[in-house]
Amino acid sequence: MEQTQMSCILRISGDSLDVDALLSQHSLPADSNWRKGESHILRGKTHSDSGVSFVASEADLDEFNRQVTEAAAFLDFHASPTSRQSSSN
């Protein structure tokens, strides 16, 4: 039986988050992004905030220790860009 894959995601969102500025100022590869007021595909509503998601680990669901290790390394490597952005929103 094949295991369901689930990656570890870092999500940054906020009412006034400037997604375009965040993505243009940093080399972090975005997994997904959305803007306040845009249509939310899955729910048929609009987004109440803006945000961006990054894959912090692509380890499978059954590899929790690897997810923690990879996510910690991701945060260490990208700490400055993500902390600056989250502290400004």
C-alpha positions in Angstrom: 0.0 0.0 0.0 1.4 3.4 -1.0 1.8 6.0 1.7 0.2 9.4 1.3 2.9 12.1 0.8 2.7 15.2 2.9 5.4 17.9 2.9 6.1 20.3 5.7 4.9 23.8 4.7 5.9 27.2 6.0 3.0 29.6 5.5 3.3 33.4 5.9 0.1 35.4 5.7 -1.4 38.7 6.8 -4.1 41.2 6.2 -1.6 43.7 4.6 1.1 41.3 3.4 2.6 42.4 0.1 3.1 39.1 -1.6 4.7 40.6 -4.7 7.3 42.5 -2.6 8.1 39.4 -0.5 8.6 37.3 -3.6 10.7 39.9 -5.4 12.9 40.7 -2.5 13.8 37.1 -1.6 15.0 34.1 -3.6 12.7 31.7 -1.6 10.9 29.4 -4.1 7.1 29.8 -3.4 4.9 26.7 -3.4 1.8 28.8 -3.7 0.6 32.4 -3.1 -2.7 34.3 -2.8 -3.9 37.8 -2.4 -6.6 39.3 -0.3 -9.8 39.5 -2.3 -8.8 36.9 -4.9 -11.2 34.0 -5.5 -10.4 31.0 -3.3 -10.5 28.0 -5.7 -11.5 25.3 -3.2 -14.1 27.2 -1.3 -15.8 29.4 -3.8 -15.1 32.5 -1.6 -12.5 35.2 -1.6 -9.3 35.2 0.4 -9.6 37.3 3.6 -5.8 37.8 3.7 -2.7 37.6 1.5 -0.1 35.0 1.8 2.6 32.7 0.5 3.6 29.1 1.3 7.0 27.5 1.0 7.9 23.8 1.2 10.2 23.4 4.2 10.6 19.7 3.8 9.5 17.2 1.1 9.8 14.2 3.5 6.9 11.8 3.5 4.3 11.7 6.2 5.9 8.7 7.8 9.3 10.4 8.0 8.5 12.8 10.8 12.1 13.1 12.1 13.4 13.9 8.6 10.6 16.6 8.3 11.8 18.2 11.5 15.4 18.1 10.5 14.8 19.5 7.1 12.3 22.1 8.3 14.8 23.3 11.0 17.5 23.6 8.3 15.2 25.5 6.0 14.3 27.9 8.8 18.0 28.4 9.8 19.0 29.0 6.1 16.0 31.4 5.5 15.6 32.9 8.9 16.5 36.5 8.0 14.0 36.9 5.1 11.1 35.1 6.8 11.5 36.8 10.2 11.8 40.3 8.7 8.6 39.7 6.7 6.6 38.2 9.6 7.7 41.0 12.0 6.5 43.7 9.6 2.9 42.3 9.3 
